[in-house]
């Protein structure tokens, strides 16, 4: 069977293109050798499970350990019933262990034990029966919540003192979050009013994203198998769009070789990578959809909303920022600032947030097109003003992120405009108090338009002067002599949107002709 780029579940070397997985966590071998309990955390679908399955196989094959990866995810159905959760977890462990280990290394029948002690009793019995030190990797730990999470962690902590002969010699908890001050759940419950139920960890390690060389090595496997070549600029572009996020790296390539350019004789270019990116964003596959669901959480919103609006994070709790980084939604750039994790997420997040507005859009005839099908910026302006005056007010209420509701409604309108014939790129940065948009439309006469979005709030000065100066900088980067400055007036006591929406002409500090839209 030919190998494929994997986008679901752990990688298998006989089925999937993959990099040496265990090499991504080199510290783990040392921690195991020293009989430590530790944490491995990284965003979802970055290769944690694949890496630890491979490491467990290597440890067992060395003849020095009995090692396996097990999951506690099935216990999440019983988060308020630790006893029932234990039974489900141990039944699942039996299946996983039987699939990984030969008969002589498998545990004995799980012993009878009282609810709340079954995990500890099972691990003690297996450790004492094992012919070598037992190493256990416990996956999906942050699927558990409430009493069940506390119970499992306390049983692991209670057995720690009796390793390596009475309890696993080394053990790792694997999940999205570090166990800094374990909350009842990774999803945002109150802090535990007790000492940490897993205060025996020695270290916390994470999986880094792929480097550009990693991406090249992964794609080279496809070239070696099929002869289809990813040109160097295409690899560069794939790395830029994904920033090495493993699922995205694989998903992009999969769309390229199976949908965009399935003929192995086709040389893969950046244009093919861009086409695959659009497919991913439109399809909203499981990985992207799961990230989108997180946007509804209050502590995610407290970070993402000001980030998209160019606001300040000075009042955002540190734990909320760490949470969105652990989820993989954001990262710290080279200068230490918080940014959206990669350009694909930058596209996905606002599209998801604008979904309600997009679904609520009325039918809009494409009055912005010339007879030859190319975009007419003047007609586009007239169409937007008419749309905003008629529909702006009710559509603002369809957006969950109220602080950037006008931005999202405008983007929903512009996505209807481009509709497969162009792209809409976004730029935003903390503290800039702005969002920049670049609309590119194809056709016989391709058009590129630069826009800047500002908000005028109560007790603030008119942002016109600041916006013109900032728009100058953005337009200079695009090589444009004109642009739009959209000022959403969110002050209280104003007339209805239909009455106050208008345009005016302005000249920027660098002498560019700017259309100012006050809405």
N, C-alpha and C positions, 0 to 999 in steps of 0.2 A: 504494500500500500504506500503511495507517495506521501511524503511528509507535507504538513500544512502549517501556516501561522495560526497559533492557538489563541482563542479569545474566550474560552470557557473552561474553568477548572484547571487543575494542576497539569503541567506539561509532562508528556511522556516522550522520551528520546526516540522511540521507534515510530511515533506518530507526528511529532511536532519539531519544527525548528526551535532550538533552544540553546542558550548559553550555559556554561557550567554553573549549575544552580548553587551548589553548596559553597562555591568560591565567593558568592556574594555576602556571606556571613563568616569571614575567616576567624573572627574572634570567638565564635561559638565553640570551636574545637578546644581552645585553651580553657574556656569556662567549663566545658564538660570534663576535661582532664583533671581540673582542680575540684571536681565535685561541687559545682556551684548551682544555685537556683537563680535564674535570670529571666529577663523579659526581652522579647523580640517584637518590635512594633513598627508598622509601616502602613501607608494607605492601602485601601482595598485593591486587590488585583495588581499587586506589584511583584508577586512571586514568592511570598512568604511560605505558603504551603508547599510549593514546588521545591524550594530550597531546603526546607526541613525534611521533606520526604527523602530527598537525595542524601542529605547529611545522615539521616537515620540509617539508610541503606549502607553507606560507607562505614559508619561506626560498627554496625553489626558484622559487615564483611571483614572488618579488621581482625575479628576474633577476640577483641578486648571488651566489647560491651554487648548487651542486648538493648537495642534502641528501636523506638517506634514513634510514629506520629498518631495522635488520637485527637478527637474533637469533642467539645462539650456543647456544640450548637443545639443538639436535640433537646438539651435541658431547658432551652429558652421557652419552651411551651409550658413549663412548670415553674416559673420564676417565683411564685409564692408558695410552692410546695416542694421543699428540698428533697423529701423522701422520694416522691415520684420522679423528680428530676434525676436523682442518683440512679434509679433503676433504668431509665431511658439512656442515660449516659453510659452506664456499664454495659448494657446490651449493645450499644453502638461501638463501644471500644472493642468488644469481642470480635465483631465483624471486621473492624479495621486491623486488629492485631493478626487475625487469621490470614488476612490478605498480604501481610507484610513479613511474617516470621514463619520459619519452619516449625514443625510440631514440637520439637524438643525445647524450643525457646518460648513457646506460648505460656501464658499464665495458667495456673490450675483453675478449677471451678471457683467462681467468686464466693467467698465465705458469707455465711449468714451474719448480718449485723443490723444494729438499730438504725433507723432513719437518722440522717445527719452524721453518720460515721462510716457509711458504706464505701465511699471513695477511698478513705484512708485505710480501711480494712483490706480492700481489694489490692491496693498498692503494696501494703505490707506483705500480703500473702504472695504476690508475684515476685517481689524482691527476694524473699526468703527462698523461693523455689528456683529462681534464675541461677544458672551456672556462672554468670558473669555479672558485673555491676549493671544495674538497670538505668537506662537513660530514657526519659519520657518528654516528648514535645506535645504540649497541650494547646491545640489550635482553637480559634474562635472564642477565646475566653471572654471577650467583651460582648458576646451574645447574651451572656447571663446577666441577670439583674436581681436586685432586692435580696430576699433571704437566701435564695439559691446561690447567688454569687458569693455572699458572705460565708455560707456554709462550706462551699467548695474551697475557697481560699484558706479558711481557717483549718480545714483538714490537711491541706498541703503544708501549711505552716507548722501544724502540730507534729507532723511526721518528719520535718526537716532535721531535727536533732538526732534522729536514729538512722540517718543515711551513713554509709552505703549498704549496710547489711540488713537494716530493718525498714528501709524506705528507699525510693529511687536515689541513686547516687547523684544524679544531675537531672534538673528539670527546667524546662522553659515554658513560660506562658506566651502565647502568640496571639496578637490582635492588632487593632488599629492604634490603640492608645497605649502610652506608657503608663505604668502603675505608679505615678508619682504620689498621689494621695487618693487612692482608688475611690471613685464615687460608687454609689450603689449601682449605677449603670453608666455606660459610656454615653448614653443618649441624653443626659442632663438632669438626673435626679439630684436631690439634696446630698451634701457631703455626709459621710458616715460620722455619727457622733461617737466615735470609738477610735482606738489605735488602728493603724493600717492592718487589715487582715492578711497582708502578704508582705511583711516587713523583713523577710529573709532574703530578698533579692540582692544579688551582688552587683549586677550591672544591667543596663538597658542598652540594647543595640538596635539599629534600624537597618533596613535595606536601602541603599542609595538607588537613585534612578540610573538608567543606562547612560553611559557616556556616548559621545559621537562614534568612537571606535567600536563600542559594543553594538550600536545600531548597524554599523557597517559589517561587523562580523556576523550578526544574525541574518542580515539580508544576503550576505555572501553564501550562506548555506542554501538559500533558494537558488542562487545562481549556479552553485555547484551541482544541485540536483536537476535543474531544468534547463540551464543555459541562459535564462533570462537575466539581463544585467540591469542593476540599479546604477545609473550614472552618479558620479560623485556629487553633483549639485542636487540631485534628488535625495540622496542620503542626508546632505546638509539641511535640506528643507524639511525632511521628515523629522530630523532631530530638533530643528527650530520649533516646529509646530507642536511637538510632543514634549519637549524638554526631557526626553528620555523616559517618560512614564511608560512602563513596560506594556501595559494593556494597549495603550494608544499606539505604541510602536508596532505591535503585532496587528492591531485592527486596521491601521492605515495600509500596511503591506498586504493584508488579506484582501481588502477591497480593491487594491491596485491589481493584484495578480489574478483575482477571480472575477472581477466585474469591469474595472476600467480598462485593463490591458491584458486579457486572458491569453493572447497569443504569445508564446514564449520568445518569439523572435522580436517582439517589440522592446525597444530600449526604454527603460523607465526614466522619465524626466520630472522636473518639479511640477509641470502642468498635470501630470498623472497623479502626483501626490495631492495637489490641490483638489482635483476632482474627487479623489477618495475622501478627503477631509469633508467636503460638502455632503457626500453620501452619509458619512458617520453622523454628522450633525443633524441631518434631516431624519435619519433612521432613529436616532435617540436610543441606541442599543442599551442593554441592561446596565452596563457600567456607567454610562452617562446618565441614564435614567435614575440610578440609585444616588448619584451625586446630586441630581436635581431635586430629589425628594428631601435631601438634607437642607435645602434652602428654606424650607418651611420652619425649621427649628429656630426658636427665638435667639439663641446664642450665635447661630450662624448668621442670622439676619443682622445682628448687631455689628458684625464685622463686614459682611459683604455689601450692605447698603451704603455705608459711607465710603467704602472702597470704590464702588462703581460711580458714586457721585463726586469723587475727588475730595471728600471731606476728611476730617481728622479722626484718628482712633484714640485720642487722648483719654476719652472716658470709657473706652471699651475694656472690660475686665481681661487681665492677662490670660486667664484660663480659657476664655472664649477664643482668643487669638491662637493659643496653643492647640485648641480643639480643631479649628479649621485647617491648621497646618498638619495636624495628625491625620485628618481626613483626606489630605492631599488636594484640597480646594485651593490653597494658597501656599506660597513659599516665601522665604526671605531671599531677596536678590543679593548680588555681590556687595551692594552698599549697605545692606542690613535692613532695607525697607521691605514692607509686606506688599506682595503683588499676587495677582491671580496666577495659579501654578504654571499655566502654559497657554499659548495662543488659542488652542482648541477650546479649552475651558472658558477663555474670554469670549468666545463666540457662543458657547452653549448656555452659559449662565444668564446673560440678558435675554436670550431667545426664550428660555424657559420662563423667566420672570414676566416676559411680555406675552406669554401664551394666552392668558385670559383676554387681554386687550386684542390680540390677533384674532382669536376666535369670535370676538364681539364686533369686529370690524364689519360695517355694512358693505354691500357690493359697491365697488368704486370703479367706474369706467376709466381706462388708462388715458385720461385726457392730457397727460404729460408727454405723449409721443408725437413726433413729427410724422408726416405721411410715409417716410421711408423707414419708420420703426425706430429711429434713434431718439434719444432723450432730449427734450427741450427744457432747460432749467427754468425759464420764465413760466412756462406752462405748469411745471412741477410746483413752483412757488404758489401760483394761483390755486392749484388743486389742493395743496396742503392747507392754505388759508381757509378755503371753503370747507374742507373736511374738519379742521380744528374748530371753526366757529359752530358747526352743526353738531359735531359728535364729541368734541374734546371733553366737555364737562361730564357726561355720563360715563365715558370710557375711563376716566381717572379713577372712578370707583371700582373698576374691575381688576385693579392691580394690587397685589398683596404688599409690595414694598412702597408705602405711600410717599416716602421722601423722594423717590426717583420715579414716581408715577408718570409725570409728563415726559421724561426721557424715554420710558418704556413704550408709551403710547406712540410717540414720534417714531421710534424704531420699528414698532409694529406696522405703521403706515409705510415706512421706507422699505421694509421687507416685502410688502405687497407690491411696491414699485419695482424693485429689482427682479423678484419672482423668476429666478432662473436665468435672467439675462445679465446679471451683474452681481456685485458683492457689496456688503456693507461692513466696513472694518471699524473697530472701536479702539480708542485709547483713553485711559484714565489713570490717574496717579494720586496717591494720598496727599492731601494738603493743597492740591491744585484748584479745588472747588470748580471743576469743570469736567465735561466729557467731550471728547473730540470724535467726530464721525467722518469717515471717508466713503462716499458712494461712488462706485465705479460701474458704469453701464456700457455694454458693448453695442454692437451694431455697425453700420457703415461709418458713422461718426462717433467713435467712443468718447464718453464724457467722464471726467473725474471731478467730483465736487467735494470741497472741504467745509465742514460745519463745526461750530462749537456751541455747546449747550451750557447755559448758566442759569442759576436760580436766584431770584431776588426775594429775600425773606424779610420779615419784620425786623426793624432796628438795624438794618444794613443799608449801606449806600447803594445807589444805582451801579450795577456791575458793568455798565457799558464800557468805561475806559479800560478797566482791567481785562474785560473780554476781548476788546479790540487788540490790545497788546499781545495777549496769549494766542489769539487767532493768527496774528502775524507770524508768530513762531511756527505754528502748525502748518500754515499755508506755505511757508518757506520750505519746509521739509517735503511738501508734496509738489513743489514747483508751480504753484498756482498764484494767479494775480487777483482772484476774486474769491469770495466765500460768503457763507451765511453765519451770522451770530444770532442764535435763538435764545432769548431771555424769557424764561418762564417766571411770571410774576406771581408769587405765592403769598403775598402779603394779605392780611385780613382786611375786610371792608371794601374790597374792590368791586366794580361792576361785573356782571357775568362775562364769561370768556367770549361769547359771541360779540359783545359790545367793545371789549378792550383790545381784541386781537387786531394788530395792524403792522405795517412795515415802515421802515424809514431807511434812508441811505446814509452811509457814514464812510469816512476815509480813515483807514488805520494809521498808526504812527509811521509805518513804512510806506504809506501812500497807496495801499491796496483799496479797491472799491468793495465795500462790504454792504450786504443787505442785512439789516437788523430786523429781526422778527420778534415783536413783543407779543407774548401770548399768555 
